[in-house]
Every structure is written in C-alpha cells, then in structure tokens.
Amino acid sequence: MTNSETDKERRHSRRFQVAWDMFVAGKDRSGCDFDEAATLANLSSGGAFFYAHRSLDPRATLELRVRVPFKRENWMKYAAQITRLEENDGVAVRFDEPRPVFILSE
C-alpha cells in the first residue's frame, strides 16, 4: 500500500483543493511568536494543509485564519494541531473543533 493510499484511508471527510489566503499564528521551532500570511492548499472539516514560511515545531498548536473567498470581509478561525511537516515546508494540521469561528474583519 502506498503512502497516498494510507493517507486517504485515514481521512474521515472530503478534502477540497483550494488556493485561499490565510494567516497562521503560533510559535516557531525557536520558540518565537509569529503571525504571517500563507496560502491554504486544501481544507476539510477535520483539517487543512498549507505551506509555511518558517521552521515549525512538529508538536505546535496553531491558530489559522482563512479568508472566505466569496465574502471578502469574512474569515474562518480554527485552532489546530500540527500532524505532519513535509520537506517542502508543507504543514498538515488537525482542527480542534470541526466548526470554525467566523470573524467579520481582519
């Protein structure tokens, strides 16, 4: 069984390929706080995948703020736990709650 087949079996919800604006906040590998722009690559009700611009601690808890593409002033906010880091700066996370908190402006 390939890794992609194993990954698909672990997923409990459908993943949507997107290219949405987002911000990610947390602590990096050196323990410094950060809050920076990123691009969301895919999203499901249980987690997401994005590309980071810094080295992250694989056990870190992050806050993700994702711009809702059809309502420019609305954002979805998730608390998330890193589940996997990839060599190309890819970050997979699992959401603490399946429903986001909606915020009106950034």
MOPAC internal coordinates of N, CA, C and O (Angstrom, degrees):
PM7 1SCF
backbone

  N    0.0000 0     0.00 0     0.00 0    0    0    0
  C    1.4469 1     0.00 0     0.00 0    1    0    0
  C    1.5267 1   108.57 1     0.00 0    2    1    0
  O    1.2310 1   119.88 1   -47.01 1    3    2    1
  N    1.3275 1   117.83 1   132.99 1    3    2    1
  C    1.4591 1   121.61 1  -179.83 1    5    3    2
  C    1.5187 1   110.43 1   -80.29 1    6    5    3
  O    1.2310 1   120.86 1   -15.32 1    7    6    5
  N    1.3404 1   115.95 1   164.68 1    7    6    5
  C    1.4616 1   120.06 1   178.38 1    9    7    6
  C    1.5177 1   111.43 1   -61.15 1   10    9    7
  O    1.2310 1   119.75 1   140.97 1   11   10    9
  N    1.3379 1   118.08 1   -39.03 1   11   10    9
  C    1.4650 1   119.38 1  -178.97 1   13   11   10
  C    1.5246 1   110.78 1   -65.58 1   14   13   11
  O    1.2310 1   119.62 1   144.82 1   15   14   13
  N    1.3356 1   118.32 1   -35.18 1   15   14   13
  C    1.4615 1   120.84 1   176.45 1   17   15   14
  C    1.5201 1   110.30 1   -67.31 1   18   17   15
  O    1.2310 1   120.14 1   140.83 1   19   18   17
  N    1.3311 1   117.33 1   -39.17 1   19   18   17
  C    1.4564 1   121.66 1   177.93 1   21   19   18
  C    1.5159 1   110.05 1   -64.74 1   22   21   19
  O    1.2310 1   119.91 1   135.35 1   23   22   21
  N    1.3544 1   117.77 1   -44.65 1   23   22   21
  C    1.4602 1   121.72 1   178.70 1   25   23   22
  C    1.5181 1   111.11 1   -59.72 1   26   25   23
  O    1.2310 1   119.96 1   136.92 1   27   26   25
  N    1.3291 1   117.67 1   -43.08 1   27   26   25
  C    1.4577 1   121.05 1  -179.88 1   29   27   26
  C    1.5166 1   111.35 1   -62.67 1   30   29   27
  O    1.2310 1   120.22 1   142.80 1   31   30   29
  N    1.3258 1   117.19 1   -37.20 1   31   30   29
  C    1.4550 1   120.36 1  -179.09 1   33   31   30
  C    1.5241 1   111.54 1   -68.44 1   34   33   31
  O    1.2310 1   119.62 1   149.31 1   35   34   33
  N    1.3295 1   118.34 1   -30.69 1   35   34   33
  C    1.4500 1   121.75 1  -179.40 1   37   35   34
  C    1.5197 1   112.47 1   -77.32 1   38   37   35
  O    1.2310 1   119.86 1   159.54 1   39   38   37
  N    1.3181 1   117.87 1   -20.46 1   39   38   37
  C    1.4553 1   121.07 1  -177.71 1   41   39   38
  C    1.5181 1   110.21 1   -76.78 1   42   41   39
  O    1.2310 1   121.64 1   -46.14 1   43   42   41
  N    1.3239 1   114.47 1   133.86 1   43   42   41
  C    1.4564 1   120.54 1  -179.34 1   45   43   42
  C    1.5293 1   111.89 1  -104.13 1   46   45   43
  O    1.2310 1   120.07 1   173.87 1   47   46   45
  N    1.3201 1   117.47 1    -6.13 1   47   46   45
  C    1.4562 1   120.52 1  -179.30 1   49   47   46
  C    1.5217 1   109.85 1  -143.15 1   50   49   47
  O    1.2310 1   121.09 1   -21.02 1   51   50   49
  N    1.3064 1   115.53 1   158.98 1   51   50   49
  C    1.4592 1   121.84 1  -177.47 1   53   51   50
  C    1.5240 1   110.88 1   -69.45 1   54   53   51
  O    1.2310 1   120.94 1   -41.84 1   55   54   53
  N    1.3232 1   115.80 1   138.16 1   55   54   53
  C    1.4569 1   122.70 1   176.40 1   57   55   54
  C    1.5130 1   109.84 1  -100.53 1   58   57   55
  O    1.2310 1   121.12 1   -43.12 1   59   58   57
  N    1.3315 1   115.47 1   136.88 1   59   58   57
  C    1.4586 1   121.70 1   179.09 1   61   59   58
  C    1.5179 1   109.48 1  -110.62 1   62   61   59
  O    1.2310 1   120.37 1   -54.24 1   63   62   61
  N    1.3282 1   116.89 1   125.76 1   63   62   61
  C    1.4594 1   122.17 1   176.73 1   65   63   62
  C    1.5277 1   107.59 1   -75.49 1   66   65   63
  O    1.2310 1   120.59 1   -54.90 1   67   66   65
  N    1.3277 1   116.47 1   125.10 1   67   66   65
  C    1.4638 1   121.85 1  -177.59 1   69   67   66
  C    1.5297 1   108.79 1  -139.37 1   70   69   67
  O    1.2310 1   120.68 1    -7.71 1   71   70   69
  N    1.2858 1   116.31 1   172.29 1   71   70   69
  C    1.4724 1   122.77 1   171.76 1   73   71   70
  C    1.5214 1   106.21 1  -142.02 1   74   73   71
  O    1.2310 1   121.06 1  -112.38 1   75   74   73
  N    1.3335 1   115.58 1    67.62 1   75   74   73
  C    1.4620 1   122.31 1  -174.08 1   77   75   74
  C    1.5227 1   110.18 1  -101.65 1   78   77   75
  O    1.2310 1   121.38 1   -31.08 1   79   78   77
  N    1.3278 1   114.96 1   148.92 1   79   78   77
  C    1.4674 1   121.21 1   174.45 1   81   79   78
  C    1.5184 1   109.47 1   -69.13 1   82   81   79
  O    1.2310 1   121.02 1   -35.52 1   83   82   81
  N    1.3058 1   115.65 1   144.48 1   83   82   81
  C    1.4619 1   120.91 1   176.93 1   85   83   82
  C    1.5182 1   109.80 1  -154.77 1   86   85   83
  O    1.2310 1   120.99 1   -12.89 1   87   86   85
  N    1.3108 1   115.71 1   167.11 1   87   86   85
  C    1.4540 1   123.46 1   170.12 1   89   87   86
  C    1.5175 1   106.74 1  -124.39 1   90   89   87
  O    1.2310 1   121.19 1   -34.38 1   91   90   89
  N    1.3049 1   115.32 1   145.62 1   91   90   89
  C    1.4652 1   120.97 1   176.96 1   93   91   90
  C    1.5279 1   107.24 1  -127.31 1   94   93   91
  O    1.2310 1   120.85 1   -44.50 1   95   94   93
  N    1.3331 1   115.98 1   135.50 1   95   94   93
  C    1.4643 1   122.00 1  -179.53 1   97   95   94
  C    1.5171 1   108.98 1  -130.62 1   98   97   95
  O    1.2310 1   121.16 1   -32.00 1   99   98   97
  N    1.3234 1   115.38 1   148.00 1   99   98   97
  C    1.4549 1   121.18 1   178.53 1  101   99   98
  C    1.5061 1   110.45 1   165.86 1  102  101   99
  O    1.2310 1   121.10 1    27.69 1  103  102  101
  N    1.3297 1   115.49 1  -152.31 1  103  102  101
  C    1.4763 1   121.82 1   175.88 1  105  103  102
  C    1.5150 1   107.74 1  -116.26 1  106  105  103
  O    1.2310 1   121.09 1   -42.36 1  107  106  105
  N    1.3375 1   115.51 1   137.64 1  107  106  105
  C    1.4625 1   118.81 1   178.28 1  109  107  106
  C    1.5209 1   109.85 1   -84.98 1  110  109  107
  O    1.2310 1   120.68 1     4.33 1  111  110  109
  N    1.3253 1   116.30 1  -175.67 1  111  110  109
  C    1.4692 1   121.56 1  -176.11 1  113  111  110
  C    1.5315 1   112.50 1   -60.75 1  114  113  111
  O    1.2310 1   120.07 1   151.71 1  115  114  113
  N    1.3437 1   117.47 1   -28.29 1  115  114  113
  C    1.4676 1   120.61 1  -179.99 1  117  115  114
  C    1.5285 1   112.31 1   -87.36 1  118  117  115
  O    1.2310 1   119.99 1  -179.95 1  119  118  117
  N    1.3420 1   117.62 1     0.05 1  119  118  117
  C    1.4559 1   121.49 1   177.87 1  121  119  118
  C    1.5175 1   114.27 1    90.31 1  122  121  119
  O    1.2310 1   120.08 1  -174.53 1  123  122  121
  N    1.3358 1   117.45 1     5.47 1  123  122  121
  C    1.4663 1   121.26 1  -179.75 1  125  123  122
  C    1.5271 1   110.44 1   -86.01 1  126  125  123
  O    1.2310 1   121.13 1   -41.78 1  127  126  125
  N    1.3402 1   115.45 1   138.22 1  127  126  125
  C    1.4627 1   120.34 1   175.08 1  129  127  126
  C    1.5153 1   109.56 1   -68.46 1  130  129  127
  O    1.2310 1   120.53 1   -34.55 1  131  130  129
  N    1.3302 1   116.60 1   145.45 1  131  130  129
  C    1.4590 1   121.08 1   175.43 1  133  131  130
  C    1.5161 1   109.41 1  -146.50 1  134  133  131
  O    1.2310 1   120.76 1   -21.79 1  135  134  133
  N    1.3041 1   116.15 1   158.21 1  135  134  133
  C    1.4641 1   124.49 1   175.04 1  137  135  134
  C    1.5155 1   105.27 1  -152.38 1  138  137  135
  O    1.2310 1   120.29 1   -73.48 1  139  138  137
  N    1.3300 1   117.06 1   106.52 1  139  138  137
  C    1.4606 1   119.28 1  -172.79 1  141  139  138
  C    1.5227 1   112.41 1  -141.83 1  142  141  139
  O    1.2310 1   121.43 1   -20.60 1  143  142  141
  N    1.3199 1   114.87 1   159.40 1  143  142  141
  C    1.4611 1   122.33 1   178.29 1  145  143  142
  C    1.5194 1   109.81 1   -71.58 1  146  145  143
  O    1.2310 1   121.46 1   -30.43 1  147  146  145
  N    1.3204 1   114.80 1   149.57 1  147  146  145
  C    1.4686 1   122.05 1   177.11 1  149  147  146
  C    1.5267 1   107.28 1  -153.94 1  150  149  147
  O    1.2310 1   121.17 1    -3.71 1  151  150  149
  N    1.3255 1   115.36 1   176.29 1  151  150  149
  C    1.4647 1   120.59 1   175.74 1  153  151  150
  C    1.5160 1   108.98 1  -121.00 1  154  153  151
  O    1.2310 1   121.22 1   -53.03 1  155  154  153
  N    1.2998 1   115.28 1   126.97 1  155  154  153
  C    1.4502 1   121.90 1   178.04 1  157  155  154
  C    1.5220 1   108.72 1   -76.87 1  158  157  155
  O    1.2310 1   119.90 1   -50.19 1  159  158  157
  N    1.3330 1   117.79 1   129.81 1  159  158  157
  C    1.4663 1   122.09 1  -178.90 1  161  159  158
  C    1.5252 1   111.98 1   -96.03 1  162  161  159
  O    1.2310 1   120.28 1   139.51 1  163  162  161
  N    1.3471 1   117.07 1   -40.49 1  163  162  161
  C    1.4571 1   119.31 1   174.78 1  165  163  162
  C    1.5122 1   110.16 1  -152.43 1  166  165  163
  O    1.2310 1   121.50 1   -20.43 1  167  166  165
  N    1.3316 1   114.74 1   159.57 1  167  166  165
  C    1.4549 1   121.56 1  -171.85 1  169  167  166
  C    1.5180 1   109.60 1  -147.13 1  170  169  167
  O    1.2310 1   120.68 1   -39.72 1  171  170  169
  N    1.3341 1   116.31 1   140.28 1  171  170  169
  C    1.4612 1   122.10 1   171.91 1  173  171  170
  C    1.5226 1   107.00 1  -138.19 1  174  173  171
  O    1.2310 1   120.50 1    -0.65 1  175  174  173
  N    1.3130 1   116.65 1   179.35 1  175  174  173
  C    1.4678 1   118.82 1   178.45 1  177  175  174
  C    1.5263 1   111.47 1   -70.32 1  178  177  175
  O    1.2310 1   120.04 1   160.87 1  179  178  177
  N    1.3239 1   117.54 1   -19.13 1  179  178  177
  C    1.4578 1   120.57 1  -177.21 1  181  179  178
  C    1.5099 1   116.23 1  -104.84 1  182  181  179
  O    1.2310 1   119.96 1   166.72 1  183  182  181
  N    1.3472 1   117.69 1   -13.28 1  183  182  181
  C    1.4531 1   119.09 1  -176.90 1  185  183  182
  C    1.5107 1   112.83 1  -176.78 1  186  185  183
  O    1.2310 1   121.36 1     8.07 1  187  186  185
  N    1.3340 1   115.00 1  -171.93 1  187  186  185
  C    1.4632 1   120.35 1  -176.37 1  189  187  186
  C    1.5212 1   109.63 1  -155.15 1  190  189  187
  O    1.2310 1   121.68 1   -11.33 1  191  190  189
  N    1.3299 1   114.39 1   168.67 1  191  190  189
  C    1.4581 1   121.53 1   175.40 1  193  191  190
  C    1.5288 1   107.36 1  -137.27 1  194  193  191
  O    1.2310 1   120.87 1   -47.70 1  195  194  193
  N    1.3431 1   115.94 1   132.30 1  195  194  193
  C    1.4609 1   121.55 1   179.33 1  197  195  194
  C    1.5151 1   109.21 1  -147.28 1  198  197  195
  O    1.2310 1   120.98 1    -6.47 1  199  198  197
  N    1.3242 1   115.74 1   173.53 1  199  198  197
  C    1.4564 1   121.75 1   178.78 1  201  199  198
  C    1.5159 1   109.91 1  -110.02 1  202  201  199
  O    1.2310 1   120.61 1   -53.30 1  203  202  201
  N    1.3233 1   116.44 1   126.70 1  203  202  201
  C    1.4662 1   122.87 1  -178.71 1  205  203  202
  C    1.5228 1   110.29 1   -94.13 1  206  205  203
  O    1.2310 1   121.43 1   -21.83 1  207  206  205
  N    1.3138 1   114.86 1   158.17 1  207  206  205
  C    1.4627 1   120.70 1   178.50 1  209  207  206
  C    1.5217 1   111.62 1  -106.35 1  210  209  207
  O    1.2310 1   120.14 1  -167.81 1  211  210  209
  N    1.3111 1   117.35 1    12.19 1  211  210  209
  C    1.4692 1   121.53 1  -179.47 1  213  211  210
  C    1.5177 1   110.10 1  -150.61 1  214  213  211
  O    1.2310 1   120.79 1   -11.62 1  215  214  213
  N    1.2950 1   116.09 1   168.38 1  215  214  213
  C    1.4586 1   122.24 1   179.50 1  217  215  214
  C    1.5296 1   109.14 1   -81.15 1  218  217  215
  O    1.2310 1   120.68 1   -57.82 1  219  218  217
  N    1.3189 1   116.30 1   122.18 1  219  218  217
  C    1.4630 1   121.19 1  -176.91 1  221  219  218
  C    1.5167 1   111.55 1  -107.71 1  222  221  219
  O    1.2310 1   121.12 1   -27.87 1  223  222  221
  N    1.3171 1   115.47 1   152.13 1  223  222  221
  C    1.4568 1   122.94 1   174.73 1  225  223  222
  C    1.5285 1   107.55 1   -74.79 1  226  225  223
  O    1.2310 1   119.12 1   -54.45 1  227  226  225
  N    1.3290 1   119.28 1   125.55 1  227  226  225
  C    1.4626 1   121.22 1  -176.89 1  229  227  226
  C    1.5319 1   114.18 1   -63.02 1  230  229  227
  O    1.2310 1   119.44 1   167.77 1  231  230  229
  N    1.3270 1   118.68 1   -12.23 1  231  230  229
  C    1.4670 1   121.76 1   178.39 1  233  231  230
  C    1.5239 1   112.35 1  -103.94 1  234  233  231
  O    1.2310 1   120.33 1  -172.84 1  235  234  233
  N    1.3383 1   116.97 1     7.16 1  235  234  233
  C    1.4605 1   121.39 1  -172.54 1  237  235  234
  C    1.5226 1   113.37 1   -70.07 1  238  237  235
  O    1.2310 1   121.80 1   -30.05 1  239  238  237
  N    1.3200 1   114.15 1   149.95 1  239  238  237
  C    1.4585 1   122.61 1   169.37 1  241  239  238
  C    1.5201 1   106.15 1  -101.64 1  242  241  239
  O    1.2310 1   120.66 1   -45.41 1  243  242  241
  N    1.3225 1   116.34 1   134.59 1  243  242  241
  C    1.4573 1   121.81 1  -176.63 1  245  243  242
  C    1.5203 1   110.73 1  -123.69 1  246  245  243
  O    1.2310 1   121.36 1   -19.76 1  247  246  245
  N    1.3278 1   115.00 1   160.24 1  247  246  245
  C    1.4550 1   121.08 1   168.42 1  249  247  246
  C    1.5195 1   106.97 1  -111.89 1  250  249  247
  O    1.2310 1   120.26 1   -54.07 1  251  250  249
  N    1.3271 1   117.11 1   125.93 1  251  250  249
  C    1.4618 1   122.26 1   177.56 1  253  251  250
  C    1.5177 1   108.19 1  -109.82 1  254  253  251
  O    1.2310 1   120.81 1   -46.50 1  255  254  253
  N    1.3308 1   116.06 1   133.50 1  255  254  253
  C    1.4574 1   121.99 1   173.65 1  257  255  254
  C    1.5232 1   106.79 1  -121.88 1  258  257  255
  O    1.2310 1   120.68 1   -64.15 1  259  258  257
  N    1.3115 1   116.30 1   115.85 1  259  258  257
  C    1.4597 1   122.88 1  -172.69 1  261  259  258
  C    1.5271 1   109.06 1  -112.54 1  262  261  259
  O    1.2310 1   120.66 1   -52.81 1  263  262  261
  N    1.3394 1   116.34 1   127.19 1  263  262  261
  C    1.4652 1   119.85 1   177.74 1  265  263  262
  C    1.5209 1   109.09 1   -73.96 1  266  265  263
  O    1.2310 1   120.74 1   -52.39 1  267  266  265
  N    1.3274 1   116.20 1   127.61 1  267  266  265
  C    1.4565 1   121.30 1   175.22 1  269  267  266
  C    1.5299 1   106.63 1   -73.23 1  270  269  267
  O    1.2310 1   119.36 1   -61.78 1  271  270  269
  N    1.3269 1   118.83 1   118.22 1  271  270  269
  C    1.4617 1   120.53 1  -170.18 1  273  271  270
  C    1.5185 1   115.37 1   -65.83 1  274  273  271
  O    1.2310 1   119.67 1   153.18 1  275  274  273
  N    1.3041 1   118.23 1   -26.82 1  275  274  273
  C    1.4598 1   120.20 1  -177.28 1  277  275  274
  C    1.5270 1   112.57 1   -93.91 1  278  277  275
  O    1.2310 1   119.90 1   178.83 1  279  278  277
  N    1.3337 1   117.81 1    -1.17 1  279  278  277
  C    1.4648 1   122.45 1   175.34 1  281  279  278
  C    1.5183 1   107.29 1  -140.57 1  282  281  279
  O    1.2310 1   120.56 1   -84.74 1  283  282  281
  N    1.3114 1   116.53 1    95.26 1  283  282  281
  C    1.4581 1   122.06 1  -170.65 1  285  283  282
  C    1.5284 1   115.13 1   -56.26 1  286  285  283
  O    1.2310 1   119.69 1   152.77 1  287  286  285
  N    1.2929 1   118.19 1   -27.23 1  287  286  285
  C    1.4622 1   119.76 1  -177.69 1  289  287  286
  C    1.5269 1   113.20 1   -96.12 1  290  289  287
  O    1.2310 1   120.01 1  -177.40 1  291  290  289
  N    1.3208 1   117.59 1     2.60 1  291  290  289
  C    1.4598 1   120.40 1  -179.61 1  293  291  290
  C    1.5208 1   110.78 1  -105.45 1  294  293  291
  O    1.2310 1   121.15 1   -40.45 1  295  294  293
  N    1.2981 1   115.41 1   139.55 1  295  294  293
  C    1.4534 1   122.70 1   179.34 1  297  295  294
  C    1.5232 1   109.12 1  -130.25 1  298  297  295
  O    1.2310 1   120.81 1   -30.80 1  299  298  297
  N    1.3291 1   116.06 1   149.20 1  299  298  297
  C    1.4602 1   122.36 1   172.77 1  301  299  298
  C    1.5262 1   106.97 1  -106.71 1  302  301  299
  O    1.2310 1   120.55 1   -44.57 1  303  302  301
  N    1.3211 1   116.55 1   135.43 1  303  302  301
  C    1.4661 1   120.81 1   180.00 1  305  303  302
  C    1.5184 1   109.17 1  -118.46 1  306  305  303
  O    1.2310 1   121.38 1   -48.05 1  307  306  305
  N    1.3470 1   114.96 1   131.95 1  307  306  305
  C    1.4584 1   122.24 1   178.69 1  309  307  306
  C    1.5259 1   110.09 1  -128.49 1  310  309  307
  O    1.2310 1   120.38 1   -36.69 1  311  310  309
  N    1.3251 1   116.88 1   143.31 1  311  310  309
  C    1.4604 1   122.14 1   164.28 1  313  311  310
  C    1.5220 1   104.79 1   -92.16 1  314  313  311
  O    1.2310 1   120.34 1   -43.83 1  315  314  313
  N    1.3319 1   116.95 1   136.17 1  315  314  313
  C    1.4617 1   119.68 1  -173.49 1  317  315  314
  C    1.5180 1   111.34 1  -144.25 1  318  317  315
  O    1.2310 1   120.99 1   -28.65 1  319  318  317
  N    1.3122 1   115.71 1   151.35 1  319  318  317
  C    1.4605 1   124.15 1   177.12 1  321  319  318
  C    1.5234 1   108.40 1  -111.10 1  322  321  319
  O    1.2310 1   120.14 1   -47.80 1  323  322  321
  N    1.3187 1   117.35 1   132.20 1  323  322  321
  C    1.4624 1   120.68 1   176.72 1  325  323  322
  C    1.5261 1   109.06 1   -65.76 1  326  325  323
  O    1.2310 1   120.95 1   -48.20 1  327  326  325
  N    1.3247 1   115.79 1   131.80 1  327  326  325
  C    1.4647 1   120.47 1   176.78 1  329  327  326
  C    1.5260 1   111.89 1  -111.78 1  330  329  327
  O    1.2310 1   120.60 1   157.08 1  331  330  329
  N    1.3457 1   116.45 1   -22.92 1  331  330  329
  C    1.4705 1   119.58 1  -178.97 1  333  331  330
  C    1.5191 1   109.79 1  -159.50 1  334  333  331
  O    1.2310 1   121.09 1   -40.64 1  335  334  333
  N    1.3340 1   115.51 1   139.36 1  335  334  333
  C    1.4628 1   122.67 1   171.74 1  337  335  334
  C    1.5155 1   108.01 1  -115.73 1  338  337  335
  O    1.2310 1   120.17 1   -42.59 1  339  338  337
  N    1.3272 1   117.28 1   137.41 1  339  338  337
  C    1.4554 1   121.50 1   179.14 1  341  339  338
  C    1.5156 1   110.20 1  -111.88 1  342  341  339
  O    1.2310 1   120.41 1   -21.90 1  343  342  341
  N    1.3305 1   116.82 1   158.10 1  343  342  341
  C    1.4605 1   122.21 1  -177.21 1  345  343  342
  C    1.5153 1   113.32 1   -59.34 1  346  345  343
  O    1.2310 1   119.63 1   149.62 1  347  346  345
  N    1.3224 1   118.32 1   -30.38 1  347  346  345
  C    1.4650 1   121.82 1  -177.32 1  349  347  346
  C    1.5278 1   111.91 1   -87.15 1  350  349  347
  O    1.2310 1   119.52 1  -155.54 1  351  350  349
  N    1.3272 1   118.51 1    24.46 1  351  350  349
  C    1.4642 1   125.72 1  -179.24 1  353  351  350
  C    1.5212 1   113.06 1    71.68 1  354  353  351
  O    1.2310 1   120.01 1  -164.66 1  355  354  353
  N    1.3258 1   117.59 1    15.34 1  355  354  353
  C    1.4518 1   120.97 1   176.08 1  357  355  354
  C    1.5189 1   110.50 1   -75.34 1  358  357  355
  O    1.2310 1   120.90 1   -38.22 1  359  358  357
  N    1.3361 1   115.89 1   141.78 1  359  358  357
  C    1.4626 1   122.30 1  -178.03 1  361  359  358
  C    1.5287 1   108.63 1  -129.55 1  362  361  359
  O    1.2310 1   120.66 1   -57.33 1  363  362  361
  N    1.3132 1   116.33 1   122.67 1  363  362  361
  C    1.4612 1   121.82 1   173.68 1  365  363  362
  C    1.5196 1   107.93 1  -102.49 1  366  365  363
  O    1.2310 1   120.57 1   -44.71 1  367  366  365
  N    1.3306 1   116.52 1   135.29 1  367  366  365
  C    1.4650 1   120.90 1   179.90 1  369  367  366
  C    1.5132 1   110.59 1  -131.15 1  370  369  367
  O    1.2310 1   121.75 1   -23.97 1  371  370  369
  N    1.3260 1   114.26 1   156.03 1  371  370  369
  C    1.4665 1   123.28 1   173.93 1  373  371  370
  C    1.5264 1   106.20 1  -113.36 1  374  373  371
  O    1.2310 1   120.47 1   -49.32 1  375  374  373
  N    1.3306 1   116.71 1   130.68 1  375  374  373
  C    1.4565 1   120.24 1   179.63 1  377  375  374
  C    1.5201 1   110.73 1   -75.12 1  378  377  375
  O    1.2310 1   120.84 1   -35.40 1  379  378  377
  N    1.3405 1   116.01 1   144.60 1  379  378  377
  C    1.4592 1   120.85 1   175.66 1  381  379  378
  C    1.5320 1   111.06 1   -68.92 1  382  381  379
  O    1.2310 1   120.63 1   145.12 1  383  382  381
  N    1.3316 1   116.40 1   -34.88 1  383  382  381
  C    1.4613 1   123.24 1   178.78 1  385  383  382
  C    1.5252 1   108.70 1  -131.79 1  386  385  383
  O    1.2310 1   119.39 1   -36.41 1  387  386  385
  N    1.3228 1   118.76 1   143.59 1  387  386  385
  C    1.4661 1   119.76 1  -177.93 1  389  387  386
  C    1.5257 1   113.62 1   -71.52 1  390  389  387
  O    1.2310 1   119.67 1   157.30 1  391  390  389
  N    1.3205 1   118.23 1   -22.70 1  391  390  389
  C    1.4617 1   120.72 1  -179.11 1  393  391  390
  C    1.5243 1   109.55 1  -102.81 1  394  393  391
  O    1.2310 1   120.72 1   -46.93 1  395  394  393
  N    1.3450 1   116.23 1   133.07 1  395  394  393
  C    1.4596 1   119.13 1   178.35 1  397  395  394
  C    1.5320 1   111.13 1   -77.98 1  398  397  395
  O    1.2310 1   121.50 1   -14.95 1  399  398  397
  N    1.3257 1   114.73 1   165.05 1  399  398  397
  C    1.4537 1   122.12 1   167.48 1  401  399  398
  C    1.5149 1   105.24 1   -92.92 1  402  401  399
  O    1.2310 1   119.73 1   -49.40 1  403  402  401
  N    1.3282 1   118.12 1   130.60 1  403  402  401
  C    1.4511 1   120.92 1   179.22 1  405  403  402
  C    1.5125 1   109.51 1   -94.80 1  406  405  403
  O    1.2310 1   121.10 1   -46.35 1  407  406  405
  N    1.3416 1   115.51 1   133.65 1  407  406  405
  C    1.4635 1   121.58 1   177.44 1  409  407  406
  C    1.5278 1   107.83 1  -123.85 1  410  409  407
  O    1.2310 1   120.35 1   -33.79 1  411  410  409
  N    1.3279 1   116.93 1   146.21 1  411  410  409
  C    1.4621 1   121.02 1  -171.98 1  413  411  410
  C    1.5088 1   115.14 1   -82.41 1  414  413  411
  O    1.2310 1   118.62 1   150.16 1  415  414  413
  N    1.3005 1   120.24 1   -29.84 1  415  414  413
  C    1.4773 1   119.46 1   179.93 1  417  415  414
  C    1.5076 1   109.58 1  -150.71 1  418  417  415
  O    1.2310 1   121.37 1   -19.10 1  419  418  417
  N    1.3114 1   114.98 1   160.90 1  419  418  417
  C    1.4596 1   122.48 1  -178.37 1  421  419  418
  C    1.5126 1   108.47 1  -113.17 1  422  421  419
  O    1.2310 1   120.10 1   180.00 1  423  422  421

